[in-house]
Amino acid sequence: MRTGIVIRSMLFAFVLLAFCHGAFAQIGISVGFGPPLLPIYEQPILPGEGYLWAPGYWGYDYAANDYYWVPGTWVYPPQPGFLWTPGYWGWGGNAYYFNEGYWGPTVGYYGGINYGYGYSGVGYEGGRWEGNRFLYNTSVNRVDTAVVHSTYTAPVSNTSASHVSFNGGSGGVEARPTPQQEAFAKEQHVGPVAAQTQQVQAARNNPALFASANQGKPPIAATAKPGEFTTGVVAAKQAGGEYKAPPAINHASELPSHDFKAPDTGNAATNKSFQQQLNELSARQTRDHETLEQQQEKEHQQATQKNYSDKQIQQMEQRHSQQTQQLEQQHASQNKQIEQRQSSQSSSKQQTSSNSGKPH
């Protein structure tokens, strides 16, 4: 058994999320520990007709090894008739994976998570489309009916007060997709609009929104409009429950392998090329893990043979933790670079294909 301070933890692998209408998805992540409970907050008042509610959720920053809150917000859908299916964290057997949300004609499966304001875990009861006009259910949405007249009032079916933010695993929501919900996921849909991506970026760049800083009670729990973090913001009333700090990063031996899956670009040759690039990256990063693990194990053996003092052991463990974090940060940078390169290549091919179909 190793001596010294050893805190075991499952950390993060990286996966590529699915394509939606040719838009290259960002690198997603899987995490060995679940996100905090959902904070309790009040929905900002509807800023105007046409906006739909996208609930807040916990994102994850692998370099910081910490979750951060992405505030809920009102956002314009990509087209009339489309509804938002929120993303959700789900247990995948050895880690928690984030499933990206999407826009489509029907609200699909989102892990049974009770996000509130119409998203009670199944479907959406916050409003409905009538032609190109969206009607808001005032029983779950904050709407100034003196300004917005496209409203109705109807009770919602689920009044659960659960604040659990993930599906499956230890303490997660126990829900599985129905055949109908699985069919919904196969319908025409598109990923988050640009305004939602900006919301995520603004959240990740705000230190106060990281769980370690706010203890599960974000100072900006929701915004009236995407990306606007200074006006029309709402702070969380309270955390959804007790906050538990993430496990520490310590040794290369505790890191799972980085396995990547290329998204479907709609072109078999491109898919094969992208997957080959990702397989090569995975192999290089696996070798990095093995090299550092061998080095750290050798030092542990030396510590035992030379009977290190407690102070020497502590210094060694701190060094190992720093080495492991630095390696993961290096890998995170590599993942981002290949994502950007493949995204650029995909966009270029799509543009070429689009131009070739235009009349000359």
VOBA-1610 file (N, C-alpha, C; in pm, whole numbers, padded with zeros to 5 digits, always signed):
BEGIN
Met+00084-00120+00000Met+00000+00000+00000Met+00087+00124+00000Arg+00049+00225-00073Arg+00126+00348-00078Arg+00118+00419+00056Thr+00229+00484+00091Thr+00230+00565+00213Thr+00201+00708+00176Gly+00172+00789+00277Gly+00147+00929+00252Gly+00002+00958+00228Ile-00023+01076+00178Ile-00160+01122+00157Ile-00209+01077+00021Val-00303+00987+00017Val-00358+00937-00110Val-00509+00954-00107Ile-00560+01041-00188Ile-00705+01060-00198Ile-00748+01009-00335Arg-00815+00897-00335Arg-00856+00836-00461Arg-00974+00910-00521Ser-00969+00927-00649Ser-01082+00991-00716Ser-01088+00948-00860Met-01208+00937-00911Met-01228+00919-01054Met-01233+01057-01115Leu-01155+01079-01217Leu-01153+01212-01277Leu-01215+01208-01415Phe-01158+01283-01505Phe-01235+01312-01625Phe-01175+01253-01752Ala-01264+01201-01836Ala-01229+01162-01972Ala-01299+01260-02063Phe-01267+01256-02191Phe-01326+01352-02281Phe-01395+01281-02397Val-01512+01329-02432Val-01585+01271-02544Val-01632+01384-02634Leu-01658+01355-02757Leu-01713+01453-02850Leu-01862+01432-02859Leu-01937+01539-02839Leu-02082+01528-02841Leu-02133+01518-02985Ala-02259+01483-02996Ala-02316+01453-03128Ala-02333+01577-03214Phe-02330+01556-03344Phe-02355+01663-03441Phe-02502+01700-03445Cys-02533+01823-03469Cys-02671+01867-03490Cys-02674+01958-03611His-02726+01910-03720His-02737+01988-03843His-02603+02044-03889Gly-02497+01964-03879Gly-02368+02005-03932Gly-02291+02097-03842Ala-02344+02136-03727Ala-02270+02226-03638Ala-02180+02142-03549Phe-02049+02168-03554Phe-01955+02087-03480Phe-01966+02117-03332Ala-01995+02014-03253Ala-02014+02032-03109Ala-01881+02047-03038Gln-01881+02118-02927Gln-01761+02133-02848Gln-01729+02002-02779Ile-01604+01988-02736Ile-01565+01870-02661Ile-01642+01867-02531Gly-01708+01757-02506Gly-01780+01740-02382Gly-01693+01665-02282Ile-01747+01635-02168Ile-01666+01573-02066Ile-01744+01469-01988Ser-01671+01382-01925Ser-01731+01291-01828Ser-01655+01311-01698Val-01726+01302-01588Val-01669+01336-01459Val-01697+01225-01359Gly-01602+01198-01270Gly-01617+01091-01176Gly-01703+01124-01055Phe-01741+01249-01039Phe-01828+01287-00928Phe-01941+01374-00982Gly-02060+01357-00927Gly-02177+01426-00979Gly-02181+01573-00946Pro-02262+01651-01019Pro-02274+01795-00994Pro-02351+01823-00866Pro-02338+01945-00813Pro-02415+01984-00694Pro-02565+01980-00722Leu-02644+01992-00618Leu-02788+02001-00634Leu-02823+02131-00705Leu-02940+02133-00768Leu-02984+02254-00837Leu-03020+02363-00735Pro-02970+02484-00755Pro-03002+02592-00661Pro-03148+02634-00674Ile-03198+02700-00571Ile-03336+02751-00571Ile-03332+02898-00610Tyr-03403+02933-00716Tyr-03400+03072-00763Tyr-03533+03107-00828Glu-03554+03235-00846Glu-03677+03284-00907Glu-03651+03318-01054Gln-03742+03279-01139Gln-03729+03307-01282Gln-03741+03457-01309Pro-03651+03515-01390Pro-03667+03656-01429Pro-03796+03673-01508Ile-03853+03790-01504Ile-03976+03815-01578Ile-03949+03808-01728Leu-04044+03755-01803Leu-04030+03742-01948Leu-03997+03878-02011Pro-03885+03891-02085Pro-03846+04020-02142Pro-03928+04064-02263Gly-04004+03972-02323Gly-04083+04008-02440Gly-04134+03884-02510Glu-04231+03901-02596Glu-04287+03785-02667Glu-04182+03720-02755Gly-04194+03590-02768Gly-04105+03515-02855Gly-03992+03443-02783Tyr-03962+03486-02660Tyr-03857+03420-02584Tyr-03910+03291-02520Leu-03823+03190-02514Leu-03856+03066-02444Leu-03756+03045-02331Trp-03799+02977-02227Trp-03715+02959-02110Trp-03622+02839-02126Ala-03492+02862-02100Ala-03393+02755-02097Ala-03339+02750-01954Pro-03368+02645-01878Pro-03331+02640-01736Pro-03180+02633-01714Gly-03137+02678-01595Gly-02997+02673-01559Gly-02951+02532-01527Tyr-02821+02509-01534Tyr-02765+02377-01505Tyr-02618+02393-01468Trp-02560+02288-01415Trp-02418+02289-01381Trp-02334+02243-01498Gly-02241+02328-01543Gly-02142+02288-01642Gly-02017+02241-01568Tyr-01916+02198-01641Tyr-01795+02150-01576Tyr-01672+02200-01651Asp-01574+02247-01575Asp-01447+02293-01631Asp-01339+02195-01587Tyr-01284+02119-01684Tyr-01190+02015-01649Tyr-01057+02069-01599Ala-01015+02188-01647Ala-00890+02246-01600Ala-00900+02285-01452Ala-01017+02334-01412Ala-01039+02374-01273Ala-01084+02257-01186Asn-01123+02145-01250Asn-01180+02030-01179Asn-01295+02076-01090Asp-01385+02154-01149Asp-01494+02213-01071Asp-01615+02237-01161Tyr-01732+02226-01101Tyr-01855+02261-01171Tyr-01879+02411-01161Tyr-01944+02466-01263Tyr-01983+02608-01260Tyr-02128+02618-01306Trp-02198+02718-01255Trp-02340+02732-01285Trp-02361+02811-01412Val-02439+02754-01504Val-02481+02823-01625Val-02621+02877-01597Pro-02636+03007-01581Pro-02766+03063-01541Pro-02878+03033-01640Gly-02997+03009-01586Gly-03113+02996-01672Gly-03139+03128-01741Thr-03202+03126-01856Thr-03225+03251-01929Thr-03338+03237-02030Trp-03394+03350-02068Trp-03492+03355-02177Trp-03415+03369-02308Val-03451+03290-02407Val-03376+03289-02533Val-03471+03269-02650Tyr-03436+03327-02765Tyr-03516+03307-02886Tyr-03487+03169-02944Pro-03588+03094-02981Pro-03566+02964-03046Pro-03513+02985-03187Pro-03451+02885-03247Pro-03397+02900-03382Pro-03505+02916-03489Gln-03627+02870-03459Gln-03737+02887-03553Gln-03870+02864-03480Pro-03979+02921-03530Pro-04110+02900-03468Pro-04144+02751-03465Gly-04211+02709-03360Gly-04251+02569-03349Gly-04152+02482-03275Phe-04031+02533-03252Phe-03930+02455-03183Phe-03935+02479-03032Leu-03908+02373-02957Leu-03903+02378-02811Leu-03766+02331-02765Trp-03730+02367-02643Trp-03598+02334-02589Trp-03604+02209-02502Thr-03519+02112-02535Thr-03498+01996-02449Thr-03369+02020-02373Pro-03375+02039-02241Pro-03253+02071-02165Pro-03151+01958-02168Gly-03025+01995-02152Gly-02921+01895-02136Gly-02925+01840-01994Tyr-02854+01731-01972Tyr-02854+01674-01837Tyr-02731+01586-01816Trp-02694+01569-01690Trp-02586+01479-01652Trp-02645+01341-01622Gly-02581+01237-01674Gly-02628+01101-01649Gly-02512+01007-01620Trp-02534+00912-01531Trp-02432+00814-01496Trp-02414+00715-01610Gly-02290+00694-01654Gly-02264+00606-01767Gly-02199+00475-01730Gly-02201+00438-01601Gly-02142+00313-01560Gly-02010+00331-01487Asn-01933+00434-01527Asn-01806+00461-01458Asn-01781+00610-01440Ala-01872+00692-01486Ala-01857+00837-01474Ala-01990+00904-01511Tyr-01998+01035-01484Tyr-02115+01113-01522Tyr-02087+01184-01654Tyr-02176+01163-01750Tyr-02160+01224-01882Tyr-02266+01332-01902Phe-02227+01439-01971Phe-02324+01543-02000Phe-02384+01519-02137Asn-02517+01519-02142Asn-02591+01502-02267Asn-02641+01639-02310Glu-02594+01687-02423Glu-02625+01822-02469Glu-02774+01840-02499Gly-02826+01959-02467Gly-02964+01990-02497Gly-02982+02024-02645Tyr-03106+02032-02690Tyr-03130+02060-02831Tyr-03269+02121-02852Trp-03286+02187-02966Trp-03414+02244-03009Trp-03479+02149-03109Gly-03609+02130-03095Gly-03681+02045-03187Gly-03831+02065-03173Pro-03911+01999-03255Pro-04057+02017-03251Pro-04122+01959-03126Thr-04050+01871-03055Thr-04105+01808-02935Thr-03998+01804-02827Val-04037+01821-02703Val-03943+01810-02592Val-03917+01663-02563Gly-03792+01623-02570Gly-03756+01483-02549Gly-03712+01454-02407Tyr-03635+01350-02394Tyr-03588+01302-02263Tyr-03476+01391-02211Tyr-03485+01433-02085Tyr-03376+01509-02023Tyr-03345+01456-01883Gly-03346+01324-01874Gly-03300+01258-01753Gly-03396+01256-01637Gly-03517+01307-01657Gly-03612+01314-01546Gly-03578+01421-01445Ile-03489+01512-01483Ile-03446+01619-01391Ile-03554+01726-01379Asn-03588+01762-01256Asn-03689+01866-01232Asn-03619+02002-01231Tyr-03612+02066-01347Tyr-03550+02198-01357Tyr-03644+02311-01316Gly-03772+02280-01306Gly-03870+02381-01268Gly-03916+02466-01385Tyr-04013+02553-01358Tyr-04067+02647-01457Tyr-04114+02576-01584Gly-04185+02466-01563Gly-04242+02392-01675Gly-04167+02267-01710Tyr-04039+02259-01668Tyr-03958+02139-01693Tyr-03956+02056-01565Ser-04060+01977-01547Ser-04077+01900-01423Ser-04008+01765-01425Gly-03942+01732-01534Gly-03876+01602-01548Gly-03923+01525-01669Val-04046+01550-01710Val-04103+01486-01829Val-04175+01592-01910Gly-04135+01608-02036Gly-04203+01705-02123Gly-04184+01849-02078Tyr-04273+01935-02125Tyr-04269+02078-02092Tyr-04411+02130-02080Glu-04440+02192-01966Glu-04574+02244-01942Glu-04573+02395-01921Gly-04468+02459-01972Gly-04457+02604-01955Gly-04518+02686-02066Gly-04564+02618-02170Gly-04623+02692-02281Gly-04640+02603-02402Arg-04700+02660-02508Arg-04722+02583-02632Arg-04728+02678-02750Trp-04698+02623-02865Trp-04707+02700-02989Trp-04847+02690-03048Glu-04896+02802-03097Glu-05017+02806-03179Glu-04981+02882-03305Gly-04951+02804-03408Gly-04898+02864-03529Gly-04759+02918-03501Asn-04734+03044-03537Asn-04604+03106-03513Asn-04601+03187-03383Arg-04703+03170-03302Arg-04711+03244-03177Arg-04700+03150-03058Phe-04618+03189-02960Phe-04600+03106-02842Phe-04686+03158-02728Leu-04762+03067-02666Leu-04847+03102-02553Leu-04779+03056-02423Tyr-04777+03145-02323Tyr-04707+03118-02198Tyr-04804+03076-02088Asn-04769+02970-02017Asn-04848+02924-01904Asn-04807+03005-01781Thr-04893+03093-01736Thr-04859+03182-01625Thr-04854+03112-01490Ser-04895+02986-01484Ser-04886+02915-01356Ser-04742+02876-01324Val-04654+02876-01424Val-04514+02840-01400Val-04416+02942-01457Asn-04464+03045-01525Asn-04378+03147-01582Asn-04413+03285-01528Arg-04310+03368-01509Arg-04332+03505-01465Arg-04352+03593-01589Val-04476+03631-01612Val-04511+03708-01731Val-04592+03831-01689Asp-04556+03947-01742Asp-04633+04069-01720Asp-04747+04067-01821Thr-04864+04023-01777Thr-04977+04007-01867Thr-05031+04140-01919Ala-04988+04251-01859Ala-05028+04382-01910Ala-04952+04415-02038Val-04840+04348-02057Val-04755+04370-02175Val-04766+04254-02273Val-04762+04133-02220Val-04769+04014-02304Val-04906+03950-02286His-04981+03939-02396His-05120+03890-02389His-05135+03745-02435Ser-05028+03688-02489Ser-05036+03549-02537Ser-05008+03454-02421Thr-05106+03445-02332Thr-05089+03364-02212Thr-05211+03276-02186Tyr-05194+03182-02097Tyr-05303+03099-02046Tyr-05259+03050-01909Thr-05347+02994-01835Thr-05315+02942-01703Thr-05365+02799-01691Ala-05274+02708-01660Ala-05309+02566-01645Ala-05218+02504-01540Pro-05272+02419-01454Pro-05190+02355-01352Pro-05091+02258-01416Val-04978+02238-01348Val-04879+02142-01398Val-04894+02012-01322Ser-04853+01903-01384Ser-04878+01771-01327Ser-04777+01730-01221Asn-04655+01783-01228Asn-04550+01740-01136Asn-04514+01855-01042Thr-04533+01834-00915Thr-04499+01938-00817Thr-04384+01893-00728Ser-04302+01801-00775Ser-04189+01750-00698Ser-04094+01863-00661Ala-04041+01856-00540Ala-03948+01957-00492Ala-03804+01908-00500Ser-03778+01803-00576Ser-03644+01748-00587Ser-03549+01846-00653His-03426+01855-00601His-03324+01942-00659His-03206+01863-00712Val-03225+01731-00726Val-03118+01645-00778Val-03089+01684-00922Ser-02961+01697-00955Ser-02922+01753-01085Ser-02868+01651-01183Phe-02875+01522-01151Phe-02821+01421-01242Phe-02906+01295-01238Asn-02891+01214-01341Asn-02967+01089-01354Asn-02877+00970-01328Gly-02928+00873-01251Gly-02853+00751-01227Gly-02741+00769-01125Gly-02662+00665-01107Gly-02553+00672-01012Gly-02603+00677-00870Ser-02518+00714-00778Ser-02553+00721-00636Ser-02632+00848-00605Gly-02759+00830-00571Gly-02842+00945-00536Gly-02905+01017-00653Gly-02886+00967-00774Gly-02941+01034-00891Gly-03087+01001-00916Val-03148+01077-01006Val-03287+01053-01043Val-03298+00919-01114Glu-03397+00841-01076Glu-03418+00710-01138Glu-03525+00724-01246Ala-03481+00755-01365Ala-03573+00770-01478Ala-03505+00717-01603Arg-03581+00657-01691Arg-03530+00605-01817Arg-03618+00655-01931Pro-03562+00675-02049Pro-03642+00723-02160Pro-03746+00621-02206Thr-03863+00669-02238Thr-03967+00582-02293Thr-03942+00566-02443Pro-04003+00466-02507Pro-03989+00452-02653Pro-04029+00580-02726Gln-04132+00649-02674Gln-04176+00772-02738Gln-04069+00880-02727Gln-04007+00891-02611Gln-03901+00990-02593Gln-03780+00958-02679Glu-03749+00831-02694Glu-03638+00792-02782Glu-03669+00829-02926Ala-03797+00819-02963Ala-03836+00857-03099Ala-03823+01007-03118Phe-03859+01084-03013Phe-03846+01230-03020Phe-03702+01271-03049Ala-03606+01200-02988Ala-03465+01234-03004Ala-03418+01215-03148Lys-03492+01135-03225Lys-03454+01110-03364Lys-03520+01208-03460Glu-03607+01294-03408Glu-03671+01394-03492Glu-03570+01500-03534Gln-03610+01582-03630Gln-03525+01693-03672Gln-03499+01784-03552His-03372+01811-03523His-03343+01905-03416His-03208+01971-03440Val-03185+02081-03368Val-03060+02155-03379Val-03007+02180-03238Gly-02878+02205-03230Gly-02815+02228-03101Gly-02842+02367-03048Pro-02776+02404-02939Pro-02796+02536-02879Pro-02766+02648-02978Val-02842+02755-02970Val-02818+02871-03056Val-02698+02947-03003Ala-02648+03042-03083Ala-02527+03116-03048Ala-02541+03187-02913Ala-02660+03241-02885Ala-02680+03313-02759Ala-02661+03220-02640Gln-02700+03094-02653Gln-02682+02998-02543Gln-02535+02963-02524Thr-02462+02953-02634Thr-02319+02928-02626Thr-02249+03044-02556Gln-02291+03166-02586Gln-02236+03284-02520Gln-02266+03282-02371Gln-02384+03233-02334Gln-02421+03223-02193Gln-02326+03128-02119Val-02294+03016-02183Val-02202+02919-02123Val-02063+02979-02108Gln-02015+03047-02212Gln-01882+03106-02208Gln-01872+03213-02100Ala-01976+03296-02088Ala-01975+03400-01985Ala-01975+03338-01846Ala-02048+03228-01830Ala-02054+03161-01700Ala-01918+03101-01664Arg-01856+03036-01761Arg-01726+02972-01735Arg-01619+03075-01701Asn-01633+03195-01753Asn-01534+03300-01729Asn-01561+03380-01602Asn-01666+03344-01529Asn-01702+03416-01408Asn-01664+03331-01286Pro-01557+03367-01214Pro-01512+03285-01100Pro-01618+03266-00993Ala-01709+03363-00978Ala-01811+03354-00873Ala-01913+03246-00901Leu-01919+03196-01025Leu-02018+03094-01059Leu-01967+02952-01040Phe-01841+02936-01003Phe-01789+02803-00974Phe-01839+02757-00838Ala-01873+02629-00832Ala-01934+02575-00711Ala-01845+02590-00589Ser-01713+02578-00609Ser-01622+02591-00496Ser-01625+02732-00438Ala-01665+02829-00519Ala-01672+02968-00473Ala-01808+03001-00412Asn-01915+02947-00469Asn-02049+02984-00422Asn-02117+02876-00338Gln-02050+02760-00320Gln-02104+02653-00236Gln-02242+02606-00280Gly-02265+02611-00412Gly-02394+02564-00464Gly-02503+02669-00465Lys-02468+02794-00431Lys-02565+02905-00429Lys-02510+03018-00516Pro-02524+03008-00648Pro-02464+03106-00740Pro-02523+03245-00725Pro-02439+03348-00729Pro-02488+03485-00719Pro-02565+03531-00843Ile-02544+03461-00954Ile-02623+03485-01075Ile-02686+03352-01112Ala-02807+03332-01068Ala-02874+03204-01094Ala-02951+03207-01226Ala-02995+03326-01268Ala-03072+03338-01392Ala-03055+03479-01446Thr-03072+03492-01577Thr-03062+03622-01643Thr-03185+03643-01732Ala-03220+03768-01752Ala-03335+03799-01836Ala-03307+03766-01983Lys-03180+03788-02024Lys-03140+03760-02161Lys-03002+03695-02159Pro-02969+03615-02261Pro-02840+03546-02264Pro-02722+03642-02267Gly-02620+03613-02189Gly-02497+03691-02192Gly-02501+03822-02116Glu-02617+03860-02064Glu-02629+03986-01990Glu-02621+03954-01841Phe-02502+03971-01783Phe-02478+03932-01645Phe-02475+04050-01548Thr-02515+04167-01593Thr-02513+04285-01505Thr-02651+04343-01482Thr-02743+04328-01576Thr-02879+04380-01560Thr-02980+04267-01574Gly-03087+04275-01497Gly-03191+04174-01506Gly-03150+04038-01454Val-03050+04036-01363Val-03003+03908-01310Val-03074+03874-01179Val-03079+03747-01151Val-03143+03698-01028Val-03044+03609-00953Ala-03024+03635-00825Ala-02937+03552-00743Ala-03014+03434-00687Ala-02944+03325-00659Ala-03009+03210-00599Ala-03057+03244-00458Lys-03175+03197-00422Lys-03226+03218-00287Lys-03149+03132-00187Gln-03119+03009-00230Gln-03043+02918-00146Gln-02993+02802-00230Ala-02895+02730-00177Ala-02846+02611-00244Ala-02953+02501-00236Gly-02948+02409-00328Gly-03046+02301-00327Gly-03025+02202-00215Gly-02908+02207-00151Gly-02876+02117-00042Gly-02732+02136-00002Glu-02681+02049+00080Glu-02543+02060+00127Glu-02445+02048+00012Tyr-02348+02139+00009Tyr-02246+02135-00096Tyr-02132+02042-00055Lys-02090+01957-00148Lys-01978+01868-00124Lys-01866+01901-00222Ala-01750+01935-00168Ala-01636+01974-00252Ala-01591+01858-00339Pro-01540+01886-00461Pro-01494+01778-00549Pro-01370+01711-00493Pro-01347+01586-00528Pro-01227+01516-00483Pro-01100+01578-00542Ala-00992+01566-00472Ala-00866+01624-00518Ala-00802+01539-00626Ile-00719+01601-00707Ile-00641+01531-00808Ile-00507+01495-00747Asn-00465+01369-00760Asn-00341+01329-00694Asn-00242+01254-00782His-00285+01143-00842His-00189+01057-00912His-00236+01021-01052Ala-00139+00999-01141Ala-00169+00959-01278Ala-00240+00825-01282Ser-00215+00739-01184Ser-00278+00607-01181Ser-00428+00616-01161Glu-00477+00730-01114Glu-00620+00747-01086Glu-00695+00806-01205Leu-00624+00836-01312Leu-00688+00896-01428Leu-00741+00790-01523Pro-00868+00797-01559Pro-00919+00705-01661Pro-00865+00744-01797Ser-00869+00652-01891Ser-00819+00680-02025Ser-00907+00781-02095His-00849+00853-02190His-00924+00950-02269His-00969+00882-02398Asp-01096+00850-02406Asp-01151+00786-02525Asp-01241+00886-02598Phe-01220+00900-02726Phe-01291+00999-02805Phe-01379+00932-02911Lys-01488+00997-02941Lys-01575+00950-03049Lys-01608+01069-03138Ala-01577+01053-03265Ala-01603+01161-03361Ala-01753+01173-03386Pro-01805+01295-03390Pro-01947+01313-03421Pro-01976+01282-03567Asp-02100+01259-03595Asp-02142+01226-03731Asp-02152+01354-03814Thr-02062+01368-03910Thr-02061+01487-03996Thr-02152+01472-04118Gly-02204+01349-04136Gly-02285+01324-04254Gly-02202+01276-04372Asn-02069+01267-04351Asn-01979+01222-04457Asn-01893+01110-04401Ala-01905+00991-04455Ala-01836+00874-04402Ala-01684+00890-04404Ala-01632+00947-04512Ala-01486+00965-04524Ala-01435+01064-04419Thr-01510+01172-04400Thr-01471+01271-04299Thr-01479+01211-04159Asn-01585+01135-04132Asn-01599+01069-04003Asn-01479+00979-03974Lys-01439+00902-04073Lys-01328+00809-04057Lys-01197+00883-04032Ser-01176+00993-04104Ser-01055+01072-04087Ser-01050+01135-03948Phe-01163+01191-03906Phe-01168+01255-03774Phe-01146+01153-03663Gln-01207+01034-03678Gln-01192+00932-03575Gln-01048+00884-03566Gln-00982+00875-03681Gln-00842+00833-03681Gln-00756+00936-03606Gln-00782+01063-03630Gln-00709+01169-03559Gln-00731+01158-03408Leu-00855+01131-03369Leu-00888+01121-03227Leu-00826+00996-03164Asn-00821+00887-03239Asn-00759+00765-03188Asn-00610+00786-03163Glu-00546+00860-03253Glu-00403+00889-03237Glu-00380+00977-03115Leu-00468+01076-03095Leu-00457+01164-02979Leu-00477+01083-02850Ser-00576+00994-02850Ser-00602+00911-02734Ser-00482+00824-02699Ala-00418+00767-02802Ala-00302+00681-02780Ala-00186+00760-02719Arg-00163+00883-02768Arg-00054+00967-02716Arg-00081+01003-02569Gln-00205+01038-02539Gln-00237+01078-02403Gln-00232+00959-02307Thr-00267+00841-02356Thr-00257+00720-02274Thr-00111+00693-02240Arg-00022+00711-02337Arg+00122+00693-02312Arg+00172+00794-02209Asp+00121+00917-02218Asp+00158+01020-02120Asp+00118+00976-01979His-00004+00922-01968His-00052+00873-01838His+00040+00763-01785Glu+00073+00667-01872Glu+00154+00553-01830Glu+00294+00597-01788Thr+00352+00691-01863Thr+00486+00739-01830Thr+00489+00808-01694Leu+00391+00897-01670Leu+00387+00967-01543Leu+00354+00870-01428Glu+00266+00775-01455Glu+00231+00678-01352Glu+00354+00596-01310Gln+00435+00552-01407Gln+00555+00475-01377Gln+00654+00559-01296Gln+00666+00686-01334Gln+00757+00775-01262Gln+00712+00794-01117Gln+00584+00817-01098Gln+00533+00839-00963Gln+00540+00712-00879Glu+00514+00599-00939Glu+00522+00472-00866Glu+00666+00444-00823Lys+00760+00476-00907Lys+00902+00458-00873Lys+00938+00543-00752Glu+00887+00666-00749Glu+00916+00754-00636Glu+00850+00703-00508His+00732+00643-00521His+00668+00585-00403His+00752+00469-00346Gln+00806+00389-00436Gln+00889+00277-00393Gln+01016+00328-00323Gln+01074+00433-00379Gln+01194+00491-00317Gln+01162+00547-00178Ala+01042+00607-00166Ala+01002+00664-00037Ala+00994+00554+00069Thr+00944+00437+00028Thr+00933+00326+00122Thr+01071+00270+00158Gln+01155+00253+00055Gln+01289+00196+00077Gln+01376+00287+00163Lys+01365+00417+00143Lys+01450+00513+00214Lys+01384+00567+00341Asn+01263+00513+00369Asn+01194+00551+00494Asn+01179+00704+00505Tyr+01113+00762+00406Tyr+01092+00907+00404Tyr+01021+00953+00531Ser+01051+01075+00569Ser+00981+01138+00682Ser+00843+01183+00635Asp+00757+01215+00731Asp+00623+01263+00696Asp+00630+01387+00609Lys+00724+01475+00639Lys+00739+01599+00560Lys+00781+01567+00417Gln+00874+01473+00400Gln+00919+01435+00266Gln+00806+01370+00187Ile+00727+01287+00254Ile+00613+01223+00187Ile+00511+01326+00143Gln+00484+01423+00230Gln+00388+01528+00196Gln+00435+01609+00076Gln+00562+01640+00072Gln+00619+01716-00041Gln+00608+01635-00170Met+00635+01505-00160Met+00625+01418-00277Met+00481+01412-00329Glu+00385+01397-00238Glu+00245+01389-00278Glu+00197+01519-00341Gln+00241+01630-00287Gln+00205+01759-00344Gln+00261+01772-00485Arg+00384+01725-00504Arg+00447+01730-00636Arg+00372+01641-00735His+00331+01523-00690His+00256+01432-00776His+00122+01493-00816Ser+00057+01558-00722Ser-00071+01621-00751Ser-00054+01731-00856Gln+00050+01812-00842Gln+00076+01918-00939Gln+00108+01861-01076Gln+00189+01754-01079Gln+00223+01690-01206Gln+00099+01639-01278Thr+00009+01577-01202Thr-00112+01520-01259Thr-00203+01630-01314Gln-00218+01738-01238Gln-00300+01850-01284Gln-00241+01913-01410Gln-00110+01932-01410Gln-00045+01993-01527Gln-00061+01906-01651Leu-00053+01775-01633Leu-00070+01684-01746Leu-00212+01695-01802Glu-00311+01701-01713Glu-00450+01711-01760Glu-00477+01845-01826Gln-00414+01950-01778Gln-00429+02081-01841Gln-00367+02080-01980Gln-00254+02011-01993Gln-00189+01997-02123Gln-00279+01919-02219His-00340+01812-02168His-00430+01732-02251His-00555+01812-02288Ala-00604+01893-02195Ala-00721+01976-02224Ala-00691+02072-02338Ser-00569+02128-02339Ser-00529+02219-02448Ser-00522+02144-02580Gln-00468+02023-02578Gln-00461+01942-02700Gln-00600+01909-02753Asn-00691+01876-02661Asn-00828+01844-02702Asn-00895+01964-02767Lys-00872+02081-02710Lys-00931+02204-02765Lys-00876+02234-02904Gln-00747+02212-02921Gln-00684+02238-03051Gln-00740+02147-03160Ile-00754+02018-03128Ile-00805+01927-03232Ile-00952+01954-03259Glu-01026+01995-03155Glu-01166+02031-03175Glu-01178+02148-03271Gln-01096+02251-03249Gln-01100+02370-03334Gln-01057+02336-03477Arg-00954+02250-03489Arg-00906+02213-03622Arg-01012+02135-03698Gln-01074+02039-03632Gln-01176+01960-03700Gln-01300+02043-03729Ser-01331+02134-03641Ser-01445+02223-03664Ser-01422+02309-03786Ser-01298+02361-03798Ser-01263+02444-03914Ser-01269+02363-04043Gln-01216+02240-04036Gln-01218+02154-04155Gln-01361+02119-04195Ser-01444+02091-04095Ser-01583+02055-04123Ser-01657+02173-04184Ser-01638+02293-04127Ser-01706+02412-04177Ser-01662+02444-04319Ser-01532+02424-04347Ser-01479+02451-04481Ser-01540+02357-04583Lys-01553+02228-04546Lys-01612+02130-04638Lys-01759+02157-04661Gln-01828+02200-04554Gln-01971+02232-04567Gln-01991+02350-04659Gln-01902+02452-04645Gln-01913+02571-04728Gln-01885+02538-04873Thr-01784+02451-04896Thr-01752+02410-05033Thr-01869+02336-05095Ser-01929+02247-05015Ser-02044+02169-05064Ser-02160+02262-05096Ser-02182+02362-05009Ser-02291+02455-05028Ser-02271+02539-05154Asn-02146+02585-05174Asn-02115+02669-05291Asn-02125+02589-05421Ser-02091+02459-05414Ser-02094+02378-05535Ser-02236+02355-05583Gly-02332+02373-05491Gly-02471+02352-05529Gly-02539+02477-05579Lys-02467+02591-05575Lys-02525+02717-05620Lys-02507+02734-05770Pro-02603+02799-05836Pro-02589+02823-05981Pro-02478+02924-06009His-02407+02906-06117His-02295+02994-06154His-02342+03097-06256
//
